[in-house]
């Protein structure tokens, strides 16, 4: 059985957005509960990281080619 990373990425993003929705509802209902806003923000950041996960290998190409401003196109 081969591990499918794309399914893992989708799972991370969907789970993070679901948790963010739950924490947003808690933060909305209990506005003085400051920790709920912190967890809401954390879940959004995890979701953003999950969205960027498939592109993690592109950063190696950018670094090896000399960066964005080098004028060289990575091959």
Secondary structure, DSSP 8 states (H G I E B T S, - for coil): ----HHHHHHHHHHHHHHHHHHHHHHHHH-TT-HHHHHHHHHHHHHHHHHHHGGGTTHHHHHHHTT-GGG-----
